[in-house]
């Protein structure tokens, strides 16, 4: 809806894309997005409360699943097969999104 404007929760338009420090800042923004924090806040600020609650509940469901796996199978398994892939894939996708928009003019 916001087409990479400043209201977009994962916009890159406000980052200079020739700096490692800005990339690190964008990775933080990306993880806040993929963990549904900024998405829930966006829906709340847009007064879309139903979507906000659905986002929060789905996130809680996912984190409960991770906690259950850690409890039943073990924390090392949970880290190696759920948490580490989450980190790795999100870092790669954040890098792709960051460089894909490298030529967007502000």
Secondary structure, DSSP 8 states (H G I E B T S, - for coil): --TTSTTSTT--TTS-TT-HHHHHHHHHHHHHHHTTHHHHHHHHHTT-HHHHHHHHHHHHHHHHHHHHHHHHT-HHHHIIIIIHHHHHHHHHHHHHHHHHTTT---
